[in-house]
């Protein structure tokens, strides 16, 4: 991940509700986050690839268990797949770019596939709403870097 990219993990909405939007169980004792178990009892709906392609163009992956949209140095979406099931969905946004067109698409598709946002940096799970996404972006290290890359 590049320093100018902001990371959003998608979680199944039903899992988030069952866990009262509390991300504590996603973190290990060492402080690392792992969203795979949140996907254990959930499967992405039919046609999710076409939906994600409405956000960014699908690109060729280097790994058989990874689906990719976009460009890993700019905006991208990665879906980890194991035995035909989703293990994670990660969206990375290039904060050096204009986000006005991509944010509404992300909100709409996230709602359509019945997911919530998980912001690992802020240790926060939220509904897929514009105000939540923008607030998380504005408090991120990537935003600080994109705003002032040489740290003045």
N, C-alpha and C positions, 0 to 999 in steps of 0.2 A: 504494500500500500504506500502510495506517495503521500508526502506530508500535506499536500493541498487537497487530499481526498477526505470526504466525510463519509463515515460508514453507518449504514442502517441495516440491521438484521430484521427480517420479517419473521414473525411468529404466528402460529395459528391463533386466530381470535378466541376459539374455544379454550385453548390452553391458557391464554392470558387471563380470560375471565375466571377459569377454574382456580388459577393461582393469584387471583385478586390484583393483577397487574404488578405483582411483586417479583422482581428479577433475582432475588437472593438465591434461589435454587439453580440459577444458571451459572453461578460462579463457584469455582473450586476453592479449596482452602488457600491456595496460592494466589487467588485473585484473578485467575483466567476465566473467561466466559466460554461456555459450550452450550449451543442451542440445539444440538442434535436430538437430545432426549425429548425435547418439546415437540418434535415432529414424529415421535414413535407411533402415536395413535392417530395421526392425521395424514391425509393424502391430498395432494394438489388436484384440483378439479381438471377434468378433461379440457384440453385446449389451452392450458396455462402457457405453453410456449408461444402461441399466437398472441395471447394477451401481453406477455412480456415484450414481444416484438413490436407492440404499439408504443413502447417506451424507447427502446433502442434496437438496432438491427442485430439479429443473431449472428454470431461469428464462430469460427471454427475453434474448438477447444483442443488443448494439448493432452487432455486426459479423458479417458473413456467415461469416468464417473463425474464429469463436470460439464455443465451446459453454461455457455457464456454469451452475453449480449454486450455490445459496445466495445470499448477499448480500455485495457487495464491501466493506461496512463491518464485516462480522462474519466468519463462516466462509464461505469460498467455494472452489470448484474451477473452474479454467479449463483448457480443452483447446483448443489452437491446432490448426486443421485447414487443410491446404493441399492442393488437388487430391485430396481424400478421404483423406489420410494425416495421422496425428497428427504434430505438430511439437514439442509439449511438453504436459505435464500439470503444473499448479501448484495446490497446495493451500495455502490461507492460513487459519490458525486464529486466532480472536479469543481472546487469552489472558486477557481480562477475564471470560470465561465458563467454566462448568464443562465440563471436557473428558472426564469419565469415560464418557460415552455415545458420543462421536464417535471417540475414539482406537481402541477395539476395531474399529469399523466400517472405519476407515481401514486398519488393519493387515490385516484380513480381505480387503478388496477389493484392496489393493495386492498381496497374495500371490496372489489369484485371477487378476489380470491379468498376473501374472508380471513385476512391477516391483520396484525397490529405491528406497530413499529417497536423495535428494541434498539435503543441507543447505548451501545456498550460503554462508550466514553463517559456518559452521564449516569450509567447504571439505572436506566429508566425505560419502562414500557408504557406506550401511549396508544390511544386510538389513532388511526391514520387521518389526521387532521392537519391542515395547513399551518395553523398557529403552533401546534406542537412541533412540527418539523422545522419551521423557521426558528423557533426558540432554541431547539437543540443545535441547529447549525450555528446560530450566533454565539453560542457559548462553547463552541468546539475549538480545539487547537488548530484544526485545518482552516477555520475562518480567520483566526488570528494571523496565521501564516499568509493566507491569500490576501488579507488586508494590508499586511506589512511584512513582506518576505525577507527583508534584511534586519528586522527587529529594531527599528528606530523608535 
